[in-house]
Amino acid sequence: MSVETESSALRARTAAAGLARLRRGSLAVLVLLVVEYAIGMYVNLYVTVPGADHGGGLGSAIASGPASLSLHAVLGLLLGLGSLGAAAQSILVRRWGLIALSVTGLLAMIFASVAGTGFTSTGDDSASMAMSVLTGVAMLCYAANLYLLRTGARRG
């Protein structure tokens, strides 16, 4: 076997491994997003944020908020890390569609967290709606990633 053939076989295995990591990462982020969405709906409907916590930031929501709100905030931080990892992995595999979806999902989650912080500070329903819609956008991005990354899919 020639050096050139071995080199291209190594590149193909490396690319396949990168795509597999991105597929697993996208699935993990999507599953956690669904869990986060359910916890968020519970917090929105059944949890009253104490008046002392209004105007506080993420740290006060985690440290002194109700348990379900704290869980929601911590899971949101973990999702941020997971989506950042998925965006980085999509850049490494150099597929523009996957990069666009992963970065859009990351941005949607960033803006959802900003809206969520606004909601805990003010109780404004429009902030809650923005958080919900942006979470849905992120879910669609990672579901589309999974569609594009399905096993046996042709390069697109």
N, C-alpha and C positions, 0 to 999 in steps of 0.2 A: 504494500500500500504506500502511495507517495505521501510526502509531507503535506502537499496541498489538499489531498483527499482527507487526510487525518484532521487537518485544520478546519475544513468545512464541516466535517462530521462533529467536531467539538463545538463549533459555532451553532450548529443545528440543535445539539443537546442542550447547550446553554440557553438558547432562545426558548426551547420547549420548557425548560425548568423555570425560566422567568415568567412565561405565560401561565404555568401551573401555579406559581406563587401568587400571581395577580388574581387568578381565578379563586383560590382559597381565601385571599384577603378580601376580595369583593363579596364573597359569600358570607364571611364572618362579619363584615361591616353591615351588610344587608340584614342579617339575622339580628344583630345588636340594635340596628335602627328600628326594627319592628318592636323589639322589647322596649326600647327607649320611648317609642311612640305610645305604647300601651301604658307605661308608667306615667308619661306626660299627661295622657288623658285622665288617668286616675287623679293625679295631682291637681289638674285643672278643675275637675268636677267635685272632688271630695276633700281636698286639703285647703285649709285656710292659712295663708301665710301671716304670721303674727305681725302686728303693726310695727313692732320694734325692728323687724327685718326689712320693712319697706325702705327703699333708698340704699340698702346694703348691696354689696356686690356678690360675686360668685363665692368668695371665701366665706362670707357670713351665711350664705344659703347652705353651704356644706357643713360648716361648723355648728351653726345654731338653728338651722331650719328643721322642720319636721323630717322624720326619717325618710319618707318617700321622696321628698324634695331633695334631700341630700343624696340619696341613691341616684335620682334622676340627673343631678349635676355631675356626680362622679362618673356615671356611665357616659355622659356627654363628653367629658374630658377624654375618656378612653376611646370613644368613637372618633374624636378629633385626631388622636394619635394613629388610630387604625386607618382613617381616611388619608392622613398625610403619608402613611406608608404605602397605601394603594396608589396614590398619585405619584410617589417616587418610583414605585415599581413600574407603573405604566410608562413613565419617562424612560426608564431603562430598557423596556422592550421596544421602544420607538415606533409605536403605532398611534397615529394621530387621533383616530376615533376614540381609542381607549384613554389617551391623554386628556382629550376634551371632556369625556364623561367623568373621569376620575377627578379632574380639577374642578369641574362644575359641581360634583357631589361634595367635594371638600369645601368649596365656597358656600354652597347651600347650607352646610352644617355650621360653618362659622357664623353666617348671618342668622341662622336659627338660634344659635346660642346668644347672640346679641339681642335678638327679639325676646328670648326667654328671660334674660337678665332684666330687660325693660319691663316684662310682664310681672316679675316678682317685685320690682321696685314700685310700679304704679298700679298694677292690677288692670291695666288697659286691655280690653278685649281684642283690639286690633293687633296688639303685640302677640297675643296668644294665637290669633289667626295666622299671622305672619310666620310664627314658629311652626305651626302645623303644616302650612303650605310648603315651606322650605324643607321640612322633613320629608314630605311627599316627593319633592323634586329630587332630593338626595336618594331616596329609595328607588326612584325611576332610573337614576344614573347608574346605580350599582346593579340593578336588575338588567339594564341594557348591557353593562359590562359582561355580566354572566352570559347573556345571549351571544355577544360577540366572541366570547371565550369558550363557547361550548366545545367539547372534545370532538375532534374530527372536523372542526370548522375550517373553511379555507381562509387564507389570509385576505383581509379586506381593508 
